[in-house]
Amino acid sequence: MPWNRQPAIETVLEWGGLAALPVSSSDVVIRTKGSMFSRQVILRFECDSIGIEHWIRSSKGLKDKQYEKEGSKKTYRLYPGQAGAMGGTVIIQERQVVINMSWS
């Protein structure tokens, strides 16, 4: 629901120890799955490379992490997550960022 959008974005960022979305981000899509016992939040956005690099450096959950590289795709594994979250991944490929975090 539209009224749940901003709280869901804030939650996934908190769980990953991630900075606020870059000002230049666009095409922001958020999905939630689960029940009262578990929750998965998937956030996707697009941004220019400068905005993504600044976002990574500003995110305590990413800035000192190693990532796996496959072609142009970088995968950060965030285990355990912050604020009681199980953890998840941040996948960056060209201009697209996909954050997938879980809580149980």
N, C-alpha and C positions, 0 to 999 in steps of 0.2 A: 504494500500500500504506500502511496506517496508520503503519508505522514510518518512512516517508519524508515524512509530512505536515509535521512541524515543520521539518526541514531545507529542504523546498521553500518553506515560508512565509518562513523566514529568508533564503533565496536571493533570492526575488522582491523582498523589502524592501531587501536590500543592493543589488541591481541598479538599483533606482529611487532609492536614497538616501532611503528612506522610514523613518519611525519605526515602532516596534512597533505592532501593532494596538491600537486603543483597548480598554480593559478592558470597556467596555460593548458591544463588537462581538458579533454573533450570526450564525448561519447562515453560517459560514465554509466555503467550498468552494474546493478547490484542484485544478487539473488541470495536467498536464504533457504536452507533446508534443515529438517530435523524436528525435534519435539522439545518438550520441557526438560528432557534428560540429556539431550545432545543437540548441538547446533553447528551448522557449517555455513559460513558466509563466503561468497565468491564475489569479488569486486574486480571489474575490468575497466580500464580507462586507456586513452591514448594521449600522447604528449610528445613534444619535440625532444630530441636527444639531450639538449642542454637542461631542460626542465627535469628529465628523468635522472640525469647525473646529479643535479643539485638535490633532488628528492632522496636519492640513495645516500648522499653524504649527510643529509639532515636526519636520516632515520637511524636511531640507535640500534635497531634490530638488523640493519643491513650494512652499515658503513664499515664494520670490521669483519664481516663474514666473507668466507670464500664461497665461490659459486661454481656450479658445474656448467661447462660450456659445450654446446652441441650446435655447430654452425653459427648462426646469428642469435641463437637462443641461450639466455643465461638463466639458470635455476638456482635460487637461494632456498635453502631448507632451514626453517625456523623452528627448531625443536629444542627445548620446550618453548611454548609461546609465553606471552606476558599475561598478567591479570588472570591466571588460572587456566589459560587456554592450553590445549594439547599441543598445538603447533600447526604448521602448514608450510606452504611454499609461496614464493614470489617468482613468477616467470616473466622475464622481459625479453621481448623479441621485436627488434626494430622500434617502432613507435608505440607498441602495445604492451601494457602491464596487466598481468592477471595475478591477483592475490587470492589465495584459497586457505582459509584458516578454520580450525575446528575447536570446539569446546565440548567437554563431556563431564 
